[in-house]
Amino acid sequence: MNTSKKGWKKERECRKILEEQGYKIIFKSIRWRWGTLDFASLFDTIAVRNTIKNQEPVLEWLFISNKHATNYRKAHYEAIRAFREAFGVTE
């Protein structure tokens, strides 16, 4: 099985679902000759949409990493946690 093709298919499905939910995709992974370029080497997709909270317009950001169960999963989650702490990204 071509795992690269499978990964791209999963990422495309994710982006499609997000667009149906009203998100605008502002970054998606870039495939090139020597591999894949992710945002901050962590995220495959970044999406944003306008929402209303307490009668105020708010931007809702999603940083998405499409991964499957692998042996580097824990290290990947630790890197994401460090990113969130360094840049103040909240859930």
PyMOL commands that set and color helices and strands:
alter all, ss='L'
color gray80, all
select helices_A, chain A and resi 3-20+73-87
alter helices_A, ss='H'
color red, helices_A
select strands_A, chain A and resi 24-28+30-32+35-37+45-53+56-64
alter strands_A, ss='S'
color yellow, strands_A
deselect
rebuild
show_as cartoon
